[in-house]
Amino acid sequence: MDFDTYWFAYLVAAIIDGVIWGMVCKYIISTKGYDEEKQNSFFWVGFFLALIGVIVAVVTPQNTSDTTVSMLKSSNKDDEIWDAHIVVG
């Protein structure tokens, strides 16, 4: 078994491995309240950096920007409670 014979299997395994790490990073960032663009960026960080990418995603702070509050408010237009309880600071 040499590399020349099984190069395709190694390539497929590396891609699958990268996709798994990328999905883990994307999930971690999504739970921290970041938008889709940032989640996609962290997918590629995880794809190429694997465990280091996951560590970076874990230590990334929660998103507390005003855009998250406005996105939540716009996605819940029918919910009257949002109008009374969201304070943008």
C-alpha positions in Angstrom: 0.0 0.0 0.0 1.7 3.1 -1.1 0.5 6.7 -1.5 0.4 6.5 -5.3 -2.2 3.7 -5.1 -4.5 5.2 -2.5 -4.2 9.0 -3.1 -7.9 9.4 -3.8 -8.9 7.7 -0.5 -6.5 10.0 1.4 -8.0 13.1 -0.4 -11.6 12.0 0.3 -10.7 11.4 4.0 -9.1 14.8 4.3 -12.1 16.5 2.8 -14.5 14.7 5.1 -12.3 15.5 8.0 -12.3 19.2 7.1 -16.0 19.3 6.6 -16.6 17.8 10.0 -14.3 20.3 11.8 -15.8 23.1 9.8 -19.3 22.2 10.8 -18.3 22.0 14.4 -16.8 25.5 14.2 -19.9 26.9 12.4 -22.2 25.4 15.1 -20.1 26.9 17.9 -20.2 30.3 16.4 -23.9 30.1 15.6 -24.7 29.4 19.3 -22.8 32.6 20.1 -25.2 34.7 18.1 -23.1 35.6 15.1 -24.6 36.1 11.6 -24.5 33.8 8.7 -21.4 35.5 7.1 -19.4 35.0 10.3 -20.6 31.4 10.6 -19.4 30.7 7.1 -16.1 32.3 7.8 -15.6 30.0 10.8 -16.6 27.0 8.7 -13.5 27.6 6.6 -11.4 28.3 9.7 -12.4 24.9 11.0 -12.0 23.2 7.6 -8.4 24.3 7.2 -7.2 24.5 10.9 -9.2 21.7 12.5 -8.7 21.6 16.3 -7.1 25.0 16.3 -10.1 26.4 14.6 -12.4 24.9 17.2 -10.3 26.4 20.0 -10.5 29.8 18.3 -14.3 29.4 18.0 -14.7 28.4 21.6 -12.7 31.4 22.9 -14.5 33.9 20.6 -16.8 36.0 22.8 -20.6 36.1 22.6 -21.9 38.6 20.0 -23.6 41.4 21.8 -23.8 43.9 18.9 -27.0 45.9 18.1 -27.4 44.1 14.8 -28.2 40.9 16.6 -31.0 42.6 18.5 -32.4 44.2 15.4 -32.2 40.8 13.5 -34.1 39.2 16.4 -36.7 41.9 16.4 -37.2 41.8 12.6 -37.6 38.0 12.7 -40.3 38.3 15.4 -42.5 41.1 14.0 -45.7 39.6 15.4 -44.4 39.3 18.9 -45.5 42.4 20.8 -43.2 41.6 23.8 -40.1 42.6 21.7 -41.3 46.2 21.4 -41.5 46.6 25.1 -38.4 44.7 26.3 -35.6 45.4 24.0 -33.3 48.2 25.1 -30.6 49.1 22.7 -27.7 50.5 24.6 
